[in-house]
């Protein structure tokens, strides 16, 4: 599958931590994929990569072990549905478990809103620094179980970039709704359509925006490969995602010194006379020498056990990749 064209070729950063060496020469990975370095969170493709068959089959044992864990969690009643998508970002090999099952993405959809904001920044440099008033009476955080910290204080003006940080780092729903009122809806709709995130109506979720784990993983793929936004803005998005304050699921399965750029989502389901919670966490784990994308979506009767399910599966994935990355 080819990658999407960028909306705009402007690639200046918004809030980069350090100035990269943009003249760094392209490098050839051990698998033969040509990439350009110079940005700590992205590895832009200079050519579409395709994984050799041998690398795809190397993930088979990992999938089999994870499938056993998924079946164990379901048999115990901890979760009724578990979907997993894993992609080796070094060579493109991937596998899925129940990867086409639909879930309510919930706060995972805040990442496409961030991408839409950065599309505007690429078209209008300085866009993200414009001030916006943050009202006192926004009620959208009340239904959240994972309560956001107060990153921005209501009742004053804030740069759009600060509002975006509250939306991503704290998963603040008030910040989300404020950005949705500012970023042009045509830009948001274009991003959602370009990335294939249009919901599949009529699914059992009862949620019009239901997406599969495989579909949603595209969001992190295009950021890592800088194939939708430019390298600078893609890097800025992933750097922000690496500062997420929620560290109990995907991040909990990874050693503390390993950087993870990720987003979680939670959903309360009240449909067809039963109640169920959903908890998801998707992101890029920057294991040195073997970065990978992991996306885990779950559904079950209680949220806390689902957090544990995601952490357990994440730990298994990390341990498998650490073995692959270890020198022979």
Residue, then its C-alpha position, 0 to 999 in steps of 0.5 A: x500500500x502506498x503512502x498519502x501525499x502531504x497536504x503541504x511541503x512546509x516542514x518547519x517545526x512548531x516546538x522542537x526540543x533540539x535542532x536536528x541535523x537536516x543535512x544528514x545523509x540517508x541511511x540504509x537499514x539492515x533490511x535494505x529500507x532507505x530512510x532519512x535521519x535527523x529527527x528523533x521521533x520520526x524516520x521519514x521514508x524515501x521509498x516505500x518499504x516492504x518487509x521481506x517474507x522472512x521478517x514477517x514469518x519471524x513474528x509468527x511465534x510472537x503472535x502465537x504466544x500473544x494469542x494464547x494470552x488473549x484467549x486466557x484473558x477472555x476465558x477468565x472474563x477479564x475482557x470480552x474482546x481484545x484486538x492487537x496490531x503489532x508492526x516492526x518499524x524497522x522492516x514493515x513486518x506486522x501481524x494482528x489478532x482480531x485486527x478487524x474487530x470494531x471498537x469505539x476509538x474515543x480519545x484516540x481520535x484526538x490524534x487526528x485533531x492534532x494532525x489537522x492542527x498541524x496541517x493548518x500550521x504547515x499552510x499558515x506558519x505561526x497558526x498554532x501560536x494564535x491565542x484562544x480564550x479558554x472558558x470557565x464553563x466547559x463541561x466535557x471532562x465530567x464523564x471521564x473516568x481517567x480524569x485529566x490534570x489541569x494543564x491550562x487554567x480556564x478564564x484566560x487566553x492560551x496559544x492553540x499549541x498549549x490547548x493541543x498539549x492539554x488535549x494530548x498530554x492530559x486527554x482533556x476533552x474541554x481542550x478537544x472541543x475548544x480546538x474543534x471550534x477553531x480548526x477549520x472543519x474542512x481540514x479535520x474532515x480531510x484528515x479523517x478521510x485521508x487517513x481512512x478513519x471514517x467510522x463503519x456505521x451499523x456495527x454492534x458497538x452502537x458507535x458511529x465512529x467504530x474503527x478497527x485496531x488495524x485501521x487506527x494504526x495508520x495514524x501512527x504509521x504516517x506520523x513515524x514515516x512523515x508521509x502525511x505531515x512533513x518531518x518537522x511537524x510529524x516529529x513535533x506531534x510524536x514528541x508531544x505524544x511521548x509526554x502523555x501523562x497516562x502511563x498505566x497501560x501500554x507504557x506500563x509494559x515497557x522499561x521506564x527508560x524507553x520512550x513511548x509516543x502514544x495515546x489512550x482512549x476510554x469508552x463507556x458502552x450502554x447498548x442493547x441492555x448491557x454495559x461494557x467498558x472499553x480501554x485502548x492504548x496505541x503508540x510507538x515504542x522506541x526500543x533502540x535498534x528495533x522501534x515498533x508500533x503496538x496498538x491494543x484495544x479491549x472491551x470488558x465489564x470493568x475498566x481497571x482489569x482492562x488496563x492490566x490486560x493492555x499492560x500485560x500484552x504490552x510487556x510481552x510484546x516488548x520482551x519479544x522485540x528485545x529478544x529480536x534486537x539483542x545481538x546474537 
